[in-house]
């Protein structure tokens, strides 16, 4: 939204992130993260920004990659949900979790390449969905299983690029597999590069993203936004994700 959120850099072998009015966090490629809290900073806000904003960046510094995406866990593996801000990926991921899928990630999907394949890494996360969406999901939103019960690592099965389309019927989302030649372009739009890294780190970012695009199917899911249709949208996505 054109607003400065945080600044960061590298100093004498350490990385730092400064969140105005909250804290400056210091970290390296291993070990603990040190926080220097600003005067009057509220502990709950510090913990929230540490989980949402700092941990993913620390993971990037340590060789992991990140996508601006929510994710669920299915028997076939992790299913990512990429979208531009405001599309509703957090709401849709909660709807999927309410229907029985594991809630794997809410805003950032972390992964690394192991033995030539992308493997997702589960991190703690706060669920951020407004009251109207929770009301539409009813008791299902309150019965979502604890994400901590899911495995810490799992293979990525598929990624969906969510697109709102007002011309569709709310009960009939449309799915289309994105050609391999376009996957990298789509994923790059939602990728989190590690801006404080050196040339080797930037090269590995591109190589790992290319591996993700080459080995994981990426599909477009076009849907009409309708809170009342959230459960049926969740069923449609889970049904499509179950297909080989």
C-alpha angles and dihedrals in degrees: 000000000000093000124129108240105172142345129218145175148150127273127177095334096317131100122223136194121194120201108189113241092005116061150298113248122205124197144153135204089285140010132046129333116241121212125201103196121213117239110278095012113157114237095220090054091047091053092046095052091043091056097040103034112016106041094055090051092048088052090052089054088053098055103273123123128221139209126197090241147116119230143196132201119237131172087261092055139266118342115202126208114205123185143142115271113282096027092109105249093145091050092047093047089052089050089052091049090048089056092056107276120127113258101232104165138358108194110354127042111200122198143162133198114252121178090347096307131099113248120191121227118212117225131183112266141174116236111235112193126138124245095253092058092048090049091052090054092049119188091351092074090056094050098055110137119249107268088217087073091065123090116270092232133032138159117263109246103181142342125218124205104210118213127179114229118181092191093069129085109256091232094052116059116181126229130199130172111238112230116252089243091062101039096087092053092050095046093045089061089062100035125114109222117198100242094187093058128103128247093278091053092050090050092051090049090059093042093050092047090050089052090051091050092047099047106032125063114237118202133186116230114195116192141166111243109243123145091205090058095051095105093050091046089052091050091050093051093046090048092051092045090055091062117096 
